[in-house]
């Protein structure tokens, strides 16, 4: 993210060139429904707020360190959502 002034000279955060961000939000797991679509067992929210980040370059060592444990590695075998 970078900060830029808009037409009213207010600072706004925008994505830098070469950065793509897909907001997923809350992910739910599990749940059970009957044939009519009624919830028998509600799904459970996975802790956290989820996003996908794609860069046109590798992360620098400093960027990777700043990400810490929020980067999922290795990638999940059955991801919730993928890039097209």
Secondary structure, 3 states (H helix, E strand, C coil): CEEEECCCCCEEEECCCCEEEEEEEEEEECCEECCCCCEEECCEEEEEEEEEEEECCCCCHHHHHHHHHHCCCCCCCCCCCCCC
